[in-house]
């Protein structure tokens, strides 16, 4: 279990309590937003969606997302962009890898 984040990326203190959640979607969101090189601890981690926003070819973005999620230990069943929204069906292969 991970500490739950709200929609702004801050720690979720709903009802004044620290909340926990399965972090799979949070990990994927962090990976998608963070660009390579933003973290000194993991310089190869990240996709950097900002770099792909104006791209005509979503295939490069989807391929990079799949590769990076697999490196995190996730099994990616499906990833696509529908109505400008990322739809991701992925889960950790082994929960202990999280």
C-alpha positions, 0 to 999 in steps of 0.5 A: 500500500502507498500513501494516496495522493489527491488530484494535485499530487499532494498527500490526501488527507480526506477526513483529516486522516492519512489515506492509503491506496494501491499505488499502481495508477499513481506509479503510472501517472508519475512515470507518464508525467516525469521526464527522463533526467528529472530525478537524479536517483533514477535518470532513465525513469520517465516518459515526459508526456510534455514532449509528446503533446504536439506529436502527430504520431502517438505510436512513439509515446505509447511504445515508450510508455509500454516499455517504461511500465514493463521496466517497473515490473508491470504487465501492460494489457492495453494502452491507447489514447481515446478522446485525448485521454490515456486509457491504461490497463496494467498491473504489477506482475508480482506485487512484491516488486512495487 
